[in-house]
């Protein structure tokens, strides 16, 4: 009995725990915070000292997670447009946006979301009965817009069949994705499956309409996000590959009957506004230096499927110039002024936050609040609304007293 007790009290370093179970430090501490794992005592240096009892607890947690990951997918589960991680997503701010618009704007029938991102703002207005114009410079986002905002007829049963088929495949041969992204962004098994599925979609392309192909690719991209070994973007991957859940695709849920008259674009917003008219133009530019072409290069790579050369630790496409934004550079104020001067609408609604002097350097805004107000004031009367909001960060910076701001300009 005494030998068993002494064995259970053997002190083990955190470093050894991480290596033994191939875990990241963040995952380990998350399990402690969630109450899944008892916190170890600390020694005189403040170092956590783990015991054999903790090893048993960890083995149980990992085994339970593996069993959970092997649980069959709910056949009735459907994919929603907001089911993804995305820098600057406005999903949690939709009630605030709607309050400002509903209380201060009149006769809004057509809404243009010209930096669409995930598309959640356009989706919100679409479900409110508005015709939407939605645009983004990223091709991967354009494909998701075709999925949720197009009214092109599709064979829904074919989509369901193909996604069910893709979920069953277990490819054993390596491919473009596993060669470049296996063991880093994804497990080797998931990377093989991603590459196999994307190649299959390309092979059967002649039997698919363009929207059907977009739906299948979108389902794959969203599924990738659920198993990616990242903090929510692809600027880097976690040092420890502890996201081992098997990739599963879901069938997107959409209502074509509300999509009549919608228009979908994959263009530079500054060029697009010269050719569209709307009652309300919503603007959510990427104000800081974090290029979305860098953060989501891997999704763009899979969406375009040109199999380009990739470089660096992050395995980014060599040529990303066509999807880089002036709004992430010192050119941002000039680009914004050009954008606003060419908008044809009743109202302009601009999203912004007060991080200009907060957070890490890359998060600092390239356009100041004063510049936004001055530029909008050249077109009409400006009203300002704000709300408290906890922003999505990559876990490296904590932002206190964060405000999300809406500037509403009624054009004169």
BELFENSUL-V791384 format. One record per residue. N is the residue number from 0. RES is the residue in three letters. PHI is phi as a letter, one per 20 degrees, with the letter a starting at -180 (NA if undefined). PSI is psi in whole degrees, -180 to 180 (* if undefined). NEAR is the number of other ideal C-beta (glycine too) atoms within 8 Angstrom. Layout:
n: <N,N>
res: <RES,RES>
phi: <PHI,PHI>
psi: <PSI,PSI>
near: <NEAR,NEAR>
//
This chain:
n: <0,1,2,3,4,5,6,7,8,9,10,11,12,13,14,15,16,17,18,19,20,21,22,23,24,25,26,27,28,29,30,31,32,33,34,35,36,37,38,39,40,41,42,43,44,45,46,47,48,49,50,51,52,53,54,55,56,57,58,59,60,61,62,63,64,65,66,67,68,69,70,71,72,73,74,75,76,77,78,79,80,81,82,83,84,85,86,87,88,89,90,91,92,93,94,95,96,97,98,99,100,101,102,103,104,105,106,107,108,109,110,111,112,113,114,115,116,117,118,119,120,121,122,123,124,125,126,127,128,129,130,131,132,133,134,135,136,137,138,139,140,141,142,143,144,145,146,147,148,149,150,151,152,153,154,155,156,157,158,159,160,161,162,163,164,165,166,167,168,169,170,171,172,173,174,175,176,177,178,179,180,181,182,183,184,185,186,187,188,189,190,191,192,193,194,195,196,197,198,199,200,201,202,203,204,205,206,207,208,209,210,211,212,213,214,215,216,217,218,219,220,221,222,223,224,225,226,227,228,229,230,231,232,233,234,235,236,237,238,239,240,241,242,243,244,245,246,247,248,249,250,251,252,253,254,255,256,257,258,259,260,261,262,263,264,265,266,267,268,269,270,271,272,273,274,275,276,277,278,279,280,281,282,283,284,285,286,287,288,289,290,291,292,293,294,295,296,297,298,299,300,301,302,303,304,305,306,307,308,309,310,311,312,313,314,315,316,317,318,319,320,321,322,323,324,325,326,327,328,329,330,331,332,333,334,335,336,337,338,339,340,341,342,343,344,345,346,347,348,349,350,351,352,353,354,355,356,357,358,359,360,361,362,363,364,365,366,367,368,369,370,371,372,373,374,375,376,377,378,379,380,381,382,383,384,385,386,387,388,389,390,391,392,393,394,395,396,397,398,399,400,401,402,403,404,405,406,407,408,409,410,411>
res: <UNK,UNK,UNK,UNK,UNK,UNK,UNK,UNK,UNK,UNK,UNK,UNK,UNK,UNK,UNK,UNK,UNK,UNK,UNK,UNK,UNK,UNK,UNK,UNK,UNK,UNK,UNK,UNK,UNK,UNK,UNK,UNK,UNK,UNK,UNK,UNK,UNK,UNK,UNK,UNK,UNK,UNK,UNK,UNK,UNK,UNK,UNK,UNK,UNK,UNK,UNK,UNK,UNK,UNK,UNK,UNK,UNK,UNK,UNK,UNK,UNK,UNK,UNK,UNK,UNK,UNK,UNK,UNK,UNK,UNK,UNK,UNK,UNK,UNK,UNK,UNK,UNK,UNK,UNK,UNK,UNK,UNK,UNK,UNK,UNK,UNK,UNK,UNK,UNK,UNK,UNK,UNK,UNK,UNK,UNK,UNK,UNK,UNK,UNK,UNK,UNK,UNK,UNK,UNK,UNK,UNK,UNK,UNK,UNK,UNK,UNK,UNK,UNK,UNK,UNK,UNK,UNK,UNK,UNK,UNK,UNK,UNK,UNK,UNK,UNK,UNK,UNK,UNK,UNK,UNK,UNK,UNK,UNK,UNK,UNK,UNK,UNK,UNK,UNK,UNK,UNK,UNK,UNK,UNK,UNK,UNK,UNK,UNK,UNK,UNK,UNK,UNK,UNK,UNK,UNK,UNK,UNK,UNK,UNK,UNK,UNK,UNK,UNK,UNK,UNK,UNK,UNK,UNK,UNK,UNK,UNK,UNK,UNK,UNK,UNK,UNK,UNK,UNK,UNK,UNK,UNK,UNK,UNK,UNK,UNK,UNK,UNK,UNK,UNK,UNK,UNK,UNK,UNK,UNK,UNK,UNK,UNK,UNK,UNK,UNK,UNK,UNK,UNK,UNK,UNK,UNK,UNK,UNK,UNK,UNK,UNK,UNK,UNK,UNK,UNK,UNK,UNK,UNK,UNK,UNK,UNK,UNK,UNK,UNK,UNK,UNK,UNK,UNK,UNK,UNK,UNK,UNK,UNK,UNK,UNK,UNK,UNK,UNK,UNK,UNK,UNK,UNK,UNK,UNK,UNK,UNK,UNK,UNK,UNK,UNK,UNK,UNK,UNK,UNK,UNK,UNK,UNK,UNK,UNK,UNK,UNK,UNK,UNK,UNK,UNK,UNK,UNK,UNK,UNK,UNK,UNK,UNK,UNK,UNK,UNK,UNK,UNK,UNK,UNK,UNK,UNK,UNK,UNK,UNK,UNK,UNK,UNK,UNK,UNK,UNK,UNK,UNK,UNK,UNK,UNK,UNK,UNK,UNK,UNK,UNK,UNK,UNK,UNK,UNK,UNK,UNK,UNK,UNK,UNK,UNK,UNK,UNK,UNK,UNK,UNK,UNK,UNK,UNK,UNK,UNK,UNK,UNK,UNK,UNK,UNK,UNK,UNK,UNK,UNK,UNK,UNK,UNK,UNK,UNK,UNK,UNK,UNK,UNK,UNK,UNK,UNK,UNK,UNK,UNK,UNK,UNK,UNK,UNK,UNK,UNK,UNK,UNK,UNK,UNK,UNK,UNK,UNK,UNK,UNK,UNK,UNK,UNK,UNK,UNK,UNK,UNK,UNK,UNK,UNK,UNK,UNK,UNK,UNK,UNK,UNK,UNK,UNK,UNK,UNK,UNK,UNK,UNK,UNK,UNK,UNK,UNK,UNK,UNK,UNK,UNK,UNK,UNK,UNK,UNK,UNK,UNK,UNK,UNK,UNK,UNK,UNK,UNK,UNK,UNK,UNK,UNK,UNK,UNK,UNK,UNK,UNK,UNK>
phi: <NA,f,f,f,f,f,f,f,d,f,e,c,f,g,g,f,f,f,f,f,d,l,d,e,f,f,f,g,f,f,f,f,f,e,n,f,c,f,f,f,f,d,e,f,e,n,e,f,d,e,c,f,f,f,f,f,f,f,f,f,f,f,f,f,f,f,f,f,f,e,f,g,f,f,f,e,f,c,e,d,f,e,f,b,e,b,f,m,g,d,g,f,d,g,f,f,f,f,f,f,f,f,e,c,c,d,l,e,d,c,d,d,d,e,c,f,l,f,n,f,f,f,f,f,f,g,f,e,n,e,f,d,d,c,b,b,f,e,f,f,f,g,f,f,f,f,f,d,d,e,d,f,f,c,e,f,f,f,f,f,f,f,f,f,f,g,f,e,f,c,f,d,e,f,b,g,f,f,f,d,c,f,n,c,f,b,f,g,f,f,f,f,f,f,f,f,f,f,f,f,g,f,f,e,g,f,e,d,f,f,f,f,f,f,f,f,f,f,g,f,f,f,f,g,f,f,d,f,e,c,e,p,b,d,f,a,d,f,f,d,e,d,d,d,f,f,f,c,e,d,e,f,d,b,c,f,f,e,e,f,n,f,c,c,c,c,c,f,f,f,e,f,f,f,c,c,c,b,f,c,d,e,c,c,f,e,h,d,e,f,f,f,f,e,f,c,g,f,f,f,g,f,f,f,l,e,l,f,f,c,c,m,f,f,l,e,g,f,d,c,f,f,c,e,d,f,f,e,c,f,e,g,g,f,f,f,f,f,g,f,f,d,e,d,a,e,c,c,d,d,e,b,c,e,e,g,d,c,m,f,g,f,e,f,f,e,c,e,g,f,f,f,f,f,f,f,f,f,d,r,e,d,d,c,c,b,b,f,b,e,f,e,c,e,n,e,c,d,d,e,l,f,c,d,d,d,d,d,d,e,f,e>
psi: <-42,-38,-37,-41,-45,-36,-39,-19,7,132,130,138,152,-40,-41,-36,-47,-43,-41,-42,4,49,159,156,-37,-43,-44,-47,-29,-41,-34,-46,-35,-4,9,-26,131,135,131,157,159,146,-171,-19,-7,10,140,134,112,152,175,-31,-40,-36,-42,-43,-43,-42,-40,-43,-47,-41,-42,-40,-41,-41,-40,-41,-24,-3,132,142,140,117,-19,-5,134,154,129,155,-28,3,53,158,137,131,128,14,137,17,-45,-10,3,-43,-39,-45,-44,-39,-45,-45,-48,-30,-12,-5,145,147,52,113,-34,125,130,123,98,-9,68,-30,-126,-21,7,-32,-46,-41,-41,-48,-34,-43,-14,6,11,148,135,144,119,138,148,150,-20,130,-35,-38,-37,-41,-37,-32,-39,-34,-49,-18,-10,154,16,132,141,165,96,-37,-36,-41,-46,-43,-47,-40,-40,-41,-46,-36,-21,-20,146,72,143,-14,146,159,-171,-44,-46,-33,-36,-29,-2,136,0,-76,-28,161,159,-40,-46,-38,-41,-42,-41,-48,-41,-48,-45,-38,-38,-43,-40,-40,-37,13,-35,-22,4,146,166,-37,-39,-41,-41,-40,-44,-42,-41,-43,-40,-45,-42,-39,-37,-40,-33,-22,6,138,62,177,13,-5,178,26,-22,163,162,146,-40,129,87,12,93,6,139,137,136,130,146,153,124,144,126,163,100,-26,-21,3,6,128,-6,149,138,131,156,72,170,125,-36,-31,-38,-43,-19,-12,9,158,137,164,-37,128,119,132,125,76,162,56,-27,-173,-1,99,127,-23,-26,-42,-30,30,-37,-40,-40,-41,-49,-39,-48,-37,52,-4,57,167,140,149,162,175,-38,-6,52,150,141,-47,106,12,-31,-12,17,150,137,-21,-10,11,-178,-8,-4,-48,-41,-41,-41,-43,-42,-42,-53,-38,-18,10,135,97,174,-39,149,129,120,126,142,165,166,38,10,-34,21,165,-170,162,-41,-18,-12,137,145,-9,133,161,-40,-40,-38,-47,-44,-43,-46,-37,-22,-14,-20,-164,133,131,147,133,145,157,152,143,137,113,158,122,175,10,-1,-13,141,126,119,154,43,135,136,131,141,128,120,121,121,113,141,*>
near: <4,5,6,7,8,8,8,9,8,8,8,11,9,10,6,9,15,13,7,7,8,8,10,10,8,8,10,13,8,8,10,11,6,6,5,6,11,7,6,9,6,8,8,3,5,5,8,8,11,12,12,10,8,13,12,8,10,11,8,8,11,9,8,8,8,9,8,7,9,6,6,3,8,5,4,4,7,8,11,7,10,9,7,7,7,9,9,8,12,12,8,6,11,11,6,11,15,10,8,12,11,7,5,7,11,3,6,12,6,12,15,15,15,12,11,13,13,12,16,13,14,14,12,11,11,12,7,7,4,10,9,14,15,15,15,12,10,13,10,12,12,12,13,15,15,15,13,11,14,13,8,8,5,10,6,6,6,9,13,9,8,10,13,8,8,12,9,6,9,5,9,4,5,6,11,7,14,12,8,8,12,14,7,9,11,17,12,9,7,12,15,16,12,15,13,11,12,13,9,9,13,8,6,9,8,4,4,10,8,8,11,12,11,13,13,14,13,14,14,15,14,14,12,14,9,9,13,11,12,10,7,8,10,13,8,8,11,12,4,9,11,10,10,8,7,9,12,8,12,13,10,13,6,7,5,8,6,8,12,7,5,13,8,12,9,9,8,6,13,10,8,12,14,7,5,10,5,11,11,15,13,12,12,11,11,11,11,11,9,12,11,12,12,11,11,12,13,11,12,15,12,15,11,7,8,5,4,8,5,10,6,6,4,10,11,10,10,8,6,13,5,5,11,9,12,9,13,13,9,4,8,14,10,8,11,14,9,9,12,12,8,9,11,7,12,9,13,16,15,12,13,13,12,10,13,8,4,10,8,7,5,7,12,13,10,12,12,7,9,6,10,13,11,8,12,14,10,7,12,10,7,10,8,9,9,7,8,6,10,5,8,8,10,8,5,5,8,4,12,5,5,13,10,13,12,14,14,15,14,9,10,5>
//
